[in-house]
Amino acid sequence: MNPHLMVRLFPQRDVTDVLFLSASSGAGLWLWARPHIATAAPARRFSWALLGGCLWPLGSIFLWAILRSSIGQRPFIGTMLGVATGATLTNIALDYFNYVELMFCGEVRLPEETYSPNSDDEIDVNDL
């Protein structure tokens, strides 16, 4: 969100690829170690960790590109918005994976009747 900050921190080289690869590797390794995919076959586990490890950082970068184009040349606002959205996305992802793992471990039960957006429109045959 603030390219001037990156130039100030790393004036001699472009570290964008290194930062992306480290974020992807970290996210992928974190997903690999999650209990809800620990019992999967190694090939599946690897592909899921690779997919999640790439989608999480790429989704963040895509969101930040859209936000950056909408705020214009305001580096301070861009930095604050980048930190806030990064923390929010991480919090949402952690909450999601904790919920999935609770469901996997049997602590959260799925409801007997699932919600259907058209459930109010459905006609019961016995009422006819």
The first five atom37 places (N, CA, C, CB, O) and aatype in JSON, in Angstrom:
{
  "aatype": [12, 2, 14, 8, 10, 12, 19, 1, 10, 13, 14, 5, 1, 3, 19, 16, 3, 19, 10, 13, 10, 15, 0, 15, 15, 7, 0, 7, 10, 17, 10, 17, 0, 1, 14, 8, 9, 0, 16, 0, 0, 14, 0, 1, 1, 13, 15, 17, 0, 10, 10, 7, 7, 4, 10, 17, 14, 10, 7, 15, 9, 13, 10, 17, 0, 9, 10, 1, 15, 15, 9, 7, 5, 1, 14, 13, 9, 7, 16, 12, 10, 7, 19, 0, 16, 7, 0, 16, 10, 16, 2, 9, 0, 10, 3, 18, 13, 2, 18, 19, 6, 10, 12, 13, 4, 7, 6, 19, 1, 10, 14, 6, 6, 16, 18, 15, 14, 2, 15, 3, 3, 6, 9, 3, 19, 2, 3, 10],
  "atom_mask": [
    [1, 1, 1, 1, 1],
    [1, 1, 1, 1, 1],
    [1, 1, 1, 1, 1],
    [1, 1, 1, 1, 1],
    [1, 1, 1, 1, 1],
    [1, 1, 1, 1, 1],
    [1, 1, 1, 1, 1],
    [1, 1, 1, 1, 1],
    [1, 1, 1, 1, 1],
    [1, 1, 1, 1, 1],
    [1, 1, 1, 1, 1],
    [1, 1, 1, 1, 1],
    [1, 1, 1, 1, 1],
    [1, 1, 1, 1, 1],
    [1, 1, 1, 1, 1],
    [1, 1, 1, 1, 1],
    [1, 1, 1, 1, 1],
    [1, 1, 1, 1, 1],
    [1, 1, 1, 1, 1],
    [1, 1, 1, 1, 1],
    [1, 1, 1, 1, 1],
    [1, 1, 1, 1, 1],
    [1, 1, 1, 1, 1],
    [1, 1, 1, 1, 1],
    [1, 1, 1, 1, 1],
    [1, 1, 1, 0, 1],
    [1, 1, 1, 1, 1],
    [1, 1, 1, 0, 1],
    [1, 1, 1, 1, 1],
    [1, 1, 1, 1, 1],
    [1, 1, 1, 1, 1],
    [1, 1, 1, 1, 1],
    [1, 1, 1, 1, 1],
    [1, 1, 1, 1, 1],
    [1, 1, 1, 1, 1],
    [1, 1, 1, 1, 1],
    [1, 1, 1, 1, 1],
    [1, 1, 1, 1, 1],
    [1, 1, 1, 1, 1],
    [1, 1, 1, 1, 1],
    [1, 1, 1, 1, 1],
    [1, 1, 1, 1, 1],
    [1, 1, 1, 1, 1],
    [1, 1, 1, 1, 1],
    [1, 1, 1, 1, 1],
    [1, 1, 1, 1, 1],
    [1, 1, 1, 1, 1],
    [1, 1, 1, 1, 1],
    [1, 1, 1, 1, 1],
    [1, 1, 1, 1, 1],
    [1, 1, 1, 1, 1],
    [1, 1, 1, 0, 1],
    [1, 1, 1, 0, 1],
    [1, 1, 1, 1, 1],
    [1, 1, 1, 1, 1],
    [1, 1, 1, 1, 1],
    [1, 1, 1, 1, 1],
    [1, 1, 1, 1, 1],
    [1, 1, 1, 0, 1],
    [1, 1, 1, 1, 1],
    [1, 1, 1, 1, 1],
    [1, 1, 1, 1, 1],
    [1, 1, 1, 1, 1],
    [1, 1, 1, 1, 1],
    [1, 1, 1, 1, 1],
    [1, 1, 1, 1, 1],
    [1, 1, 1, 1, 1],
    [1, 1, 1, 1, 1],
    [1, 1, 1, 1, 1],
    [1, 1, 1, 1, 1],
    [1, 1, 1, 1, 1],
    [1, 1, 1, 0, 1],
    [1, 1, 1, 1, 1],
    [1, 1, 1, 1, 1],
    [1, 1, 1, 1, 1],
    [1, 1, 1, 1, 1],
    [1, 1, 1, 1, 1],
    [1, 1, 1, 0, 1],
    [1, 1, 1, 1, 1],
    [1, 1, 1, 1, 1],
    [1, 1, 1, 1, 1],
    [1, 1, 1, 0, 1],
    [1, 1, 1, 1, 1],
    [1, 1, 1, 1, 1],
    [1, 1, 1, 1, 1],
    [1, 1, 1, 0, 1],
    [1, 1, 1, 1, 1],
    [1, 1, 1, 1, 1],
    [1, 1, 1, 1, 1],
    [1, 1, 1, 1, 1],
    [1, 1, 1, 1, 1],
    [1, 1, 1, 1, 1],
    [1, 1, 1, 1, 1],
    [1, 1, 1, 1, 1],
    [1, 1, 1, 1, 1],
    [1, 1, 1, 1, 1],
    [1, 1, 1, 1, 1],
    [1, 1, 1, 1, 1],
    [1, 1, 1, 1, 1],
    [1, 1, 1, 1, 1],
    [1, 1, 1, 1, 1],
    [1, 1, 1, 1, 1],
    [1, 1, 1, 1, 1],
    [1, 1, 1, 1, 1],
    [1, 1, 1, 1, 1],
    [1, 1, 1, 0, 1],
    [1, 1, 1, 1, 1],
    [1, 1, 1, 1, 1],
    [1, 1, 1, 1, 1],
    [1, 1, 1, 1, 1],
    [1, 1, 1, 1, 1],
    [1, 1, 1, 1, 1],
    [1, 1, 1, 1, 1],
    [1, 1, 1, 1, 1],
    [1, 1, 1, 1, 1],
    [1, 1, 1, 1, 1],
    [1, 1, 1, 1, 1],
    [1, 1, 1, 1, 1],
    [1, 1, 1, 1, 1],
    [1, 1, 1, 1, 1],
    [1, 1, 1, 1, 1],
    [1, 1, 1, 1, 1],
    [1, 1, 1, 1, 1],
    [1, 1, 1, 1, 1],
    [1, 1, 1, 1, 1],
    [1, 1, 1, 1, 1],
    [1, 1, 1, 1, 1],
    [1, 1, 1, 1, 1]
  ],
  "atom_positions": [
    [[0.82, -1.19, 0.0], [0.0, 0.0, 0.0], [0.87, 1.26, 0.0], [-0.93, 0.0, 1.2], [0.4, 2.32, -0.41]],
    [[2.12, 1.15, 0.46], [3.0, 2.31, 0.51], [4.37, 1.93, -0.07], [3.13, 2.84, 1.96], [5.26, 1.53, 0.68]],
    [[4.54, 2.06, -1.39], [5.82, 1.65, -1.99], [7.0, 2.51, -1.53], [5.72, 1.71, -3.49], [8.14, 2.05, -1.55]],
    [[6.74, 3.75, -1.12], [7.83, 4.62, -0.66], [8.45, 4.08, 0.63], [7.32, 6.05, -0.44], [9.65, 4.22, 0.85]],
    [[7.63, 3.46, 1.46], [8.15, 2.86, 2.69], [9.09, 1.71, 2.38], [6.99, 2.39, 3.57], [10.12, 1.55, 3.03]],
    [[8.74, 0.89, 1.38], [9.61, -0.23, 1.0], [10.94, 0.26, 0.43], [8.9, -1.12, -0.03], [11.98, -0.33, 0.69]],
    [[10.9, 1.34, -0.33], [12.14, 1.9, -0.9], [13.03, 2.43, 0.23], [11.83, 3.03, -1.92], [14.25, 2.3, 0.17]],
    [[12.41, 3.03, 1.25], [13.19, 3.53, 2.38], [13.78, 2.39, 3.2], [12.33, 4.42, 3.26], [14.92, 2.48, 3.67]],
    [[13.02, 1.32, 3.39], [13.52, 0.2, 4.19], [14.56, -0.63, 3.45], [12.36, -0.7, 4.6], [15.53, -1.09, 4.05]],
    [[14.38, -0.82, 2.15], [15.28, -1.62, 1.33], [15.67, -0.83, 0.09], [14.62, -2.98, 0.94], [15.13, -1.08, -0.99]],
    [[16.59, 0.13, 0.21], [16.89, 1.02, -0.92], [17.62, 0.37, -2.08], [17.69, 2.16, -0.43], [17.52, 0.85, -3.2]],
    [[18.36, -0.71, -1.85], [19.22, -1.27, -2.89], [18.54, -2.3, -3.78], [20.4, -1.88, -2.26], [18.98, -2.52, -4.9]],
    [[17.47, -2.94, -3.3], [16.88, -4.0, -4.1], [15.38, -4.1, -3.87], [17.55, -5.34, -3.78], [14.83, -3.62, -2.89]],
    [[14.75, -4.75, -4.83], [13.31, -5.0, -4.75], [13.1, -6.32, -4.01], [12.66, -5.03, -6.18], [13.51, -7.38, -4.48]],
    [[12.46, -6.25, -2.87], [12.26, -7.44, -2.04], [10.82, -7.94, -2.11], [12.63, -7.14, -0.6], [10.41, -8.77, -1.3]],
    [[10.06, -7.46, -3.08], [8.65, -7.83, -3.2], [8.5, -9.34, -3.36], [8.0, -7.11, -4.37], [7.68, -9.96, -2.68]],
    [[9.29, -9.93, -4.25], [9.18, -11.38, -4.48], [9.58, -12.17, -3.25], [10.04, -11.79, -5.66], [8.96, -13.18, -2.92]],
    [[10.61, -11.72, -2.57], [11.06, -12.42, -1.36], [9.98, -12.34, -0.28], [12.38, -11.81, -0.84], [9.71, -13.33, 0.39]],
    [[9.36, -11.17, -0.12], [8.3, -11.03, 0.87], [7.09, -11.89, 0.51], [7.88, -9.56, 1.0], [6.49, -12.52, 1.39]],
    [[6.73, -11.93, -0.77], [5.6, -12.76, -1.18], [5.91, -14.24, -0.96], [5.27, -12.51, -2.66], [5.06, -14.97, -0.44]],
    [[7.1, -14.68, -1.34], [7.45, -16.09, -1.15], [7.5, -16.48, 0.32], [8.79, -16.39, -1.8], [7.1, -17.58, 0.68]],
    [[8.0, -15.58, 1.16], [8.03, -15.9, 2.59], [6.62, -15.93, 3.17], [8.9, -14.88, 3.34], [6.33, -16.77, 4.02]],
    [[5.75, -15.02, 2.73], [4.36, -15.05, 3.2], [3.65, -16.31, 2.72], [3.6, -13.8, 2.72], [2.91, -16.93, 3.49]],
    [[3.86, -16.68, 1.47], [3.24, -17.89, 0.93], [3.77, -19.15, 1.62], [3.49, -17.99, -0.57], [3.0, -20.05, 1.95]],
    [[5.07, -19.19, 1.84], [5.66, -20.34, 2.52], [5.15, -20.45, 3.95], [7.19, -20.24, 2.52], [4.81, -21.54, 4.42]],
    [[5.11, -19.33, 4.64], [4.61, -19.34, 6.02], [3.16, -19.77, 6.11], [0.0, 0.0, 0.0], [2.8, -20.57, 6.97]],
    [[2.32, -19.24, 5.23], [0.91, -19.62, 5.23], [0.75, -21.1, 4.85], [0.1, -18.73, 4.25], [-0.05, -21.81, 5.45]],
    [[1.51, -21.55, 3.87], [1.43, -22.95, 3.47], [1.88, -23.91, 4.56], [0.0, 0.0, 0.0], [1.25, -24.94, 4.79]],
    [[2.97, -23.57, 5.22], [3.46, -24.43, 6.31], [2.49, -24.41, 7.49], [4.85, -23.97, 6.77], [2.29, -25.43, 8.15]],
    [[1.9, -23.26, 7.75], [0.91, -23.18, 8.82], [-0.29, -24.07, 8.5], [0.45, -21.71, 9.05], [-0.78, -24.79, 9.36]],
    [[-0.77, -24.01, 7.24], [-1.89, -24.86, 6.84], [-1.51, -26.34, 6.89], [-2.37, -24.48, 5.43], [-2.33, -27.18, 7.28]],
    [[-0.29, -26.67, 6.49], [0.18, -28.05, 6.51], [0.1, -28.64, 7.92], [1.62, -28.13, 5.98], [-0.19, -29.83, 8.08]],
    [[0.33, -27.83, 8.93], [0.38, -28.31, 10.31], [-0.98, -28.31, 11.0], [1.33, -27.47, 11.1], [-1.07, -28.72, 12.15]],
    [[-2.03, -27.86, 10.33], [-3.35, -27.79, 10.96], [-3.92, -29.2, 11.16], [-4.32, -26.94, 10.12], [-3.75, -30.06, 10.3]],
    [[-4.58, -29.43, 12.29], [-5.1, -30.76, 12.58], [-6.18, -31.25, 11.62], [-5.64, -30.79, 13.96], [-6.32, -32.45, 11.42]],
    [[-6.94, -30.34, 11.02], [-8.04, -30.8, 10.18], [-7.6, -31.39, 8.85], [-8.98, -29.66, 9.93], [-8.4, -32.04, 8.17]],
    [[-6.35, -31.19, 8.45], [-5.86, -31.86, 7.24], [-4.71, -32.81, 7.54], [-5.4, -30.81, 6.22], [-4.07, -33.33, 6.62]],
    [[-4.44, -33.05, 8.81], [-3.31, -33.91, 9.19], [-3.52, -35.36, 8.76], [-3.09, -33.85, 10.69], [-2.55, -36.07, 8.52]],
    [[-4.77, -35.79, 8.66], [-5.02, -37.19, 8.32], [-5.13, -37.42, 6.82], [-6.27, -37.67, 9.0], [-5.28, -38.56, 6.38]],
    [[-5.06, -36.37, 6.03], [-5.17, -36.51, 4.57], [-3.89, -37.12, 4.01], [-5.45, -35.13, 3.91], [-2.83, -37.08, 4.64]],
    [[-4.01, -37.68, 2.83], [-2.83, -38.23, 2.16], [-1.83, -37.11, 1.89], [-3.22, -38.94, 0.83], [-2.23, -35.98, 1.63]],
    [[-0.54, -37.41, 1.95], [0.46, -36.35, 1.8], [0.33, -35.52, 0.51], [1.82, -36.95, 1.85], [0.56, -34.31, 0.54]],
    [[-0.03, -36.14, -0.59], [-0.17, -35.39, -1.84], [-1.32, -34.39, -1.76], [-0.38, -36.36, -3.02], [-1.2, -33.24, -2.18]],
    [[-2.43, -34.84, -1.2], [-3.58, -33.93, -1.02], [-3.25, -32.84, -0.03], [-4.83, -34.71, -0.54], [-3.54, -31.66, -0.26]],
    [[-2.64, -33.23, 1.06], [-2.26, -32.26, 2.1], [-1.34, -31.19, 1.52], [-1.58, -32.97, 3.29], [-1.51, -30.0, 1.79]],
    [[-0.36, -31.61, 0.72], [0.56, -30.68, 0.09], [-0.17, -29.74, -0.86], [1.66, -31.43, -0.65], [0.06, -28.53, -0.86]],
    [[-1.07, -30.3, -1.68], [-1.78, -29.45, -2.66], [-2.69, -28.46, -1.95], [-2.6, -30.32, -3.63], [-2.8, -27.31, -2.39]],
    [[-3.35, -28.87, -0.87], [-4.2, -27.94, -0.13], [-3.37, -26.85, 0.54], [-5.02, -28.69, 0.92], [-3.76, -25.68, 0.53]],
    [[-2.24, -27.22, 1.12], [-1.37, -26.23, 1.76], [-0.78, -25.27, 0.72], [-0.24, -26.93, 2.53], [-0.67, -24.08, 0.98]],
    [[-0.42, -25.8, -0.45], [0.11, -24.95, -1.51], [-0.96, -23.97, -2.01], [0.63, -25.81, -2.68], [-0.69, -22.79, -2.2]],
    [[-2.17, -24.48, -2.22], [-3.26, -23.62, -2.67], [-3.57, -22.54, -1.64], [-4.51, -24.45, -2.95], [-3.65, -21.36, -1.98]],
    [[-3.75, -22.93, -0.4], [-4.03, -21.95, 0.64], [-2.88, -20.98, 0.85], [0.0, 0.0, 0.0], [-3.09, -19.8, 1.1]],
    [[-1.67, -21.49, 0.76], [-0.49, -20.65, 0.93], [-0.35, -19.61, -0.16], [0.0, 0.0, 0.0], [0.23, -18.55, 0.07]],
    [[-0.86, -19.9, -1.33], [-0.81, -18.92, -2.44], [-2.03, -18.0, -2.44], [-0.72, -19.66, -3.79], [-1.91, -16.8, -2.66]],
    [[-3.21, -18.57, -2.18], [-4.42, -17.76, -2.25], [-4.5, -16.7, -1.16], [-5.63, -18.64, -2.17], [-4.98, -15.59, -1.41]],
    [[-4.04, -17.02, 0.03], [-4.13, -16.08, 1.13], [-3.3, -14.81, 0.84], [-3.65, -16.74, 2.43], [-3.86, -13.72, 0.9]],
    [[-2.0, -14.91, 0.52], [-1.25, -13.69, 0.2], [-1.7, -13.02, -1.09], [0.22, -14.01, 0.11], [-1.74, -11.79, -1.17]],
    [[-2.05, -13.81, -2.11], [-2.48, -13.2, -3.37], [-3.81, -12.46, -3.21], [-2.62, -14.27, -4.45], [-4.0, -11.4, -3.8]],
    [[-4.7, -13.01, -2.41], [-5.96, -12.31, -2.13], [-5.72, -11.0, -1.41], [0.0, 0.0, 0.0], [-6.38, -10.0, -1.69]],
    [[-4.78, -11.0, -0.49], [-4.43, -9.76, 0.22], [-3.84, -8.74, -0.74], [-3.43, -10.06, 1.36], [-4.2, -7.56, -0.69]],
    [[-2.94, -9.18, -1.61], [-2.32, -8.27, -2.56], [-3.37, -7.69, -3.51], [-1.22, -8.98, -3.36], [-3.33, -6.5, -3.82]],
    [[-4.29, -8.52, -3.96], [-5.36, -8.06, -4.85], [-6.23, -7.01, -4.15], [-6.23, -9.24, -5.3], [-6.55, -5.98, -4.73]],
    [[-6.6, -7.28, -2.91], [-7.4, -6.31, -2.14], [-6.64, -5.01, -1.96], [-7.8, -6.89, -0.77], [-7.21, -3.93, -2.12]],
    [[-5.35, -5.09, -1.63], [-4.56, -3.88, -1.42], [-4.39, -3.09, -2.71], [-3.2, -4.24, -0.85], [-4.35, -1.86, -2.67]],
    [[-4.29, -3.76, -3.84], [-4.19, -3.05, -5.12], [-5.46, -2.25, -5.4], [-3.91, -4.04, -6.28], [-5.4, -1.11, -5.86]],
    [[-6.6, -2.85, -5.12], [-7.86, -2.14, -5.31], [-7.97, -0.96, -4.36], [-9.05, -3.09, -5.12], [-8.36, 0.13, -4.76]],
    [[-7.63, -1.18, -3.1], [-7.7, -0.09, -2.11], [-6.73, 1.03, -2.44], [-7.42, -0.62, -0.71], [-7.05, 2.21, -2.29]],
    [[-5.53, 0.65, -2.89], [-4.52, 1.67, -3.21], [-4.99, 2.56, -4.37], [-3.18, 1.0, -3.57], [-4.76, 3.77, -4.36]],
    [[-5.62, 1.95, -5.36], [-6.1, 2.76, -6.49], [-7.26, 3.66, -6.07], [-6.53, 1.86, -7.64], [-7.5, 4.69, -6.71]],
    [[-7.97, 3.28, -5.03], [-9.1, 4.11, -4.59], [-8.69, 5.25, -3.66], [-10.11, 3.24, -3.9], [-9.42, 6.24, -3.56]],
    [[-7.54, 5.14, -2.97], [-7.14, 6.22, -2.06], [-6.17, 7.21, -2.69], [-6.52, 5.65, -0.81], [-5.95, 8.29, -2.14]],
    [[-5.6, 6.87, -3.82], [-4.69, 7.81, -4.49], [-3.32, 7.87, -3.82], [0.0, 0.0, 0.0], [-2.87, 6.9, -3.22]],
    [[-2.68, 9.02, -3.93], [-1.32, 9.22, -3.42], [-1.35, 9.74, -1.98], [-0.54, 10.19, -4.32], [-1.0, 10.89, -1.73]],
    [[-1.76, 8.91, -1.07], [-1.78, 9.25, 0.36], [-1.04, 8.15, 1.11], [-3.25, 9.43, 0.9], [-1.67, 7.19, 1.57]],
    [[0.29, 8.27, 1.25], [1.07, 7.17, 1.82], [0.7, 6.82, 3.26], [2.52, 7.52, 1.77], [0.67, 5.64, 3.61]],
    [[0.4, 7.8, 4.09], [0.08, 7.49, 5.49], [-1.23, 6.72, 5.57], [-0.02, 8.79, 6.33], [-1.32, 5.72, 6.29]],
    [[-2.25, 7.16, 4.84], [-3.53, 6.47, 4.84], [-3.36, 5.07, 4.25], [-4.6, 7.27, 4.04], [-3.96, 4.1, 4.73]],
    [[-2.55, 4.96, 3.2], [-2.3, 3.65, 2.6], [-1.64, 2.69, 3.56], [0.0, 0.0, 0.0], [-2.0, 1.51, 3.62]],
    [[-0.66, 3.18, 4.33], [0.02, 2.34, 5.3], [-0.94, 1.89, 6.39], [1.22, 3.08, 5.91], [-0.98, 0.71, 6.74]],
    [[-1.7, 2.82, 6.92], [-2.66, 2.47, 7.98], [-3.73, 1.5, 7.47], [-3.33, 3.75, 8.53], [-4.11, 0.56, 8.17]],
    [[-4.22, 1.74, 6.26], [-5.22, 0.86, 5.67], [-4.64, -0.53, 5.4], [-5.76, 1.47, 4.36], [-5.33, -1.53, 5.59]],
    [[-3.4, -0.58, 4.96], [-2.74, -1.87, 4.72], [-2.56, -2.67, 5.99], [0.0, 0.0, 0.0], [-2.82, -3.88, 6.0]],
    [[-2.12, -2.02, 7.06], [-1.95, -2.71, 8.34], [-3.3, -3.18, 8.88], [-1.24, -1.79, 9.36], [-3.43, -4.3, 9.36]],
    [[-4.3, -2.3, 8.8], [-5.63, -2.65, 9.32], [-6.26, -3.8, 8.55], [-6.55, -1.43, 9.27], [-6.81, -4.73, 9.14]],
    [[-6.19, -3.75, 7.21], [-6.8, -4.84, 6.43], [-6.0, -6.13, 6.58], [-6.88, -4.45, 4.95], [-6.59, -7.21, 6.59]],
    [[-4.68, -6.04, 6.7], [-3.88, -7.24, 6.93], [-4.24, -7.92, 8.24], [0.0, 0.0, 0.0], [-4.39, -9.14, 8.3]],
    [[-4.37, -7.13, 9.3], [-4.76, -7.69, 10.6], [-6.18, -8.26, 10.55], [-4.67, -6.62, 11.7], [-6.45, -9.31, 11.12]],
    [[-7.07, -7.57, 9.86], [-8.46, -8.05, 9.75], [-8.53, -9.36, 8.97], [-9.34, -6.99, 9.09], [-9.21, -10.29, 9.39]],
    [[-7.85, -9.42, 7.83], [-7.86, -10.65, 7.03], [-7.25, -11.82, 7.79], [-7.11, -10.43, 5.71], [-7.76, -12.94, 7.71]],
    [[-6.18, -11.58, 8.5], [-5.55, -12.63, 9.29], [-6.49, -13.11, 10.39], [-4.23, -12.14, 9.89], [-6.6, -14.31, 10.64]],
    [[-7.15, -12.17, 11.06], [-8.08, -12.52, 12.13], [-9.25, -13.35, 11.59], [-8.6, -11.26, 12.82], [-9.66, -14.33, 12.21]],
    [[-9.79, -12.95, 10.45], [-10.9, -13.7, 9.84], [-10.45, -15.1, 9.45], [-11.45, -12.95, 8.61], [-11.17, -16.07, 9.69]],
    [[-9.27, -15.22, 8.86], [-8.76, -16.54, 8.45], [-8.52, -17.43, 9.67], [-7.45, -16.39, 7.65], [-8.87, -18.61, 9.64]],
    [[-7.93, -16.89, 10.72], [-7.7, -17.69, 11.93], [-9.02, -18.13, 12.55], [-6.87, -16.89, 12.94], [-9.14, -19.27, 13.01]],
    [[-10.0, -17.24, 12.58], [-11.31, -17.58, 13.11], [-11.95, -18.7, 12.3], [-12.23, -16.34, 13.13], [-12.52, -19.64, 12.86]],
    [[-11.85, -18.6, 10.98], [-12.4, -19.63, 10.1], [-11.75, -20.99, 10.36], [-12.22, -19.23, 8.63], [-12.45, -22.0, 10.52]],
    [[-10.43, -21.02, 10.39], [-9.74, -22.29, 10.57], [-9.97, -22.86, 11.97], [-8.25, -22.12, 10.33], [-10.05, -24.08, 12.12]],
    [[-10.09, -22.02, 12.98], [-10.43, -22.52, 14.31], [-11.82, -23.14, 14.31], [-10.37, -21.38, 15.35], [-12.03, -24.19, 14.93]],
    [[-12.76, -22.52, 13.61], [-14.11, -23.07, 13.51], [-14.11, -24.41, 12.78], [-15.04, -22.09, 12.79], [-14.77, -25.36, 13.21]],
    [[-13.37, -24.49, 11.68], [-13.28, -25.75, 10.93], [-12.69, -26.84, 11.8], [-12.43, -25.56, 9.65], [-13.16, -27.98, 11.77]],
    [[-11.67, -26.52, 12.57], [-11.04, -27.52, 13.41], [-11.94, -27.94, 14.56], [-9.72, -27.0, 13.95], [-11.92, -29.1, 14.96]],
    [[-12.72, -27.01, 15.1], [-13.68, -27.39, 16.13], [-14.74, -28.32, 15.55], [-14.34, -26.14, 16.74], [-15.17, -29.27, 16.21]],
    [[-15.16, -28.05, 14.32], [-16.14, -28.9, 13.67], [-15.52, -30.27, 13.37], [-16.65, -28.24, 12.38], [-16.18, -31.3, 13.52]],
    [[-14.27, -30.28, 12.95], [-13.57, -31.53, 12.64], [-13.4, -32.39, 13.88], [-12.21, -31.23, 12.02], [-13.5, -33.62, 13.81]],
    [[-13.15, -31.75, 15.01], [-12.95, -32.48, 16.26], [-14.27, -32.86, 16.93], [-12.12, -31.66, 17.22], [-14.26, -33.53, 17.96]],
    [[-15.39, -32.45, 16.36], [-16.68, -32.84, 16.89], [-17.23, -31.93, 17.96], [0.0, 0.0, 0.0], [-18.24, -32.26, 18.58]],
    [[-16.61, -30.79, 18.19], [-17.1, -29.89, 19.23], [-18.19, -28.97, 18.72], [-15.96, -29.06, 19.78], [-18.95, -28.4, 19.52]],
    [[-18.3, -28.81, 17.42], [-19.37, -28.02, 16.82], [-20.17, -28.97, 15.95], [-18.8, -26.78, 15.99], [-19.61, -29.66, 15.1]],
    [[-21.45, -29.0, 16.15], [-22.3, -29.9, 15.39], [-23.03, -29.12, 14.29], [-23.32, -30.6, 16.3], [-23.45, -27.98, 14.49]],
    [[-23.16, -29.76, 13.14], [-23.95, -29.17, 12.06], [-25.43, -29.3, 12.41], [-23.63, -29.85, 10.69], [-25.83, -30.31, 12.98]],
    [[-26.24, -28.31, 12.09], [-27.67, -28.41, 12.39], [-28.32, -29.51, 11.55], [-28.37, -27.06, 12.14], [-27.88, -29.82, 10.44]],
    [[-29.39, -30.09, 12.1], [-30.11, -31.14, 11.38], [-30.7, -30.61, 10.09], [-31.22, -31.73, 12.25], [-30.57, -31.22, 9.03]],
    [[-31.35, -29.45, 10.19], [-31.93, -28.83, 9.0], [-31.06, -27.66, 8.61], [-33.4, -28.37, 9.26], [-30.86, -26.73, 9.39]],
    [[-30.54, -27.71, 7.41], [-29.69, -26.63, 6.95], [-30.53, -25.51, 6.35], [-28.66, -27.13, 5.94], [-31.63, -25.75, 5.86]],
    [[-30.01, -24.32, 6.39], [-30.73, -23.17, 5.85], [-30.7, -23.2, 4.33], [-30.11, -21.86, 6.38], [-29.67, -23.48, 3.72]],
    [[-31.82, -22.91, 3.75], [-31.93, -22.78, 2.31], [-32.54, -21.42, 2.02], [-32.78, -23.94, 1.68], [-33.55, -21.08, 2.63]],
    [[-31.96, -20.63, 1.12], [-32.51, -19.3, 0.88], [-33.94, -19.34, 0.36], [-31.64, -18.56, -0.1], [-34.67, -18.36, 0.49]],
    [[-34.34, -20.45, -0.21], [-35.7, -20.57, -0.74], [-36.62, -21.37, 0.18], [-35.67, -21.22, -2.1], [-37.69, -21.81, -0.24]],
    [[-36.22, -21.55, 1.44], [-37.0, -22.39, 2.33], [-38.39, -21.8, 2.6], [-36.27, -22.58, 3.64], [-39.33, -22.56, 2.84]],
    [[-38.54, -20.48, 2.56], [-39.85, -19.88, 2.78], [-40.75, -20.11, 1.58], [-39.73, -18.39, 3.06], [-41.97, -20.13, 1.71]],
    [[-40.16, -20.28, 0.4], [-40.93, -20.45, -0.82], [-41.3, -21.9, -1.09], [-40.15, -19.9, -1.98], [-42.14, -22.18, -1.95]],
    [[-40.7, -22.82, -0.37], [-40.94, -24.23, -0.63], [-42.37, -24.59, -0.18], [-39.9, -25.1, 0.1], [-42.85, -24.14, 0.85]],
    [[-43.0, -25.41, -0.98], [-44.37, -25.84, -0.7], [-44.3, -27.26, -0.16], [-45.27, -25.77, -1.99], [-43.67, -28.14, -0.75]],
    [[-44.95, -27.46, 0.96], [-45.01, -28.79, 1.54], [-46.09, -29.59, 0.81], [-45.3, -28.72, 3.06], [-47.23, -29.14, 0.72]],
    [[-45.74, -30.73, 0.31], [-46.67, -31.56, -0.46], [-47.83, -32.01, 0.41], [-45.95, -32.77, -1.06], [-48.94, -32.17, -0.09]],
    [[-47.61, -32.21, 1.71], [-48.66, -32.67, 2.61], [-49.73, -31.6, 2.84], [-48.06, -33.09, 3.92], [-50.85, -31.94, 3.23]],
    [[-49.41, -30.33, 2.62], [-50.38, -29.26, 2.8], [-51.35, -29.15, 1.66], [-49.67, -27.97, 2.98], [-52.39, -28.5, 1.81]],
    [[-51.07, -29.76, 0.52], [-51.95, -29.66, -0.65], [-53.14, -30.53, -0.59], [-51.21, -29.97, -1.88], [-53.95, -30.53, -1.51]]
  ]
}
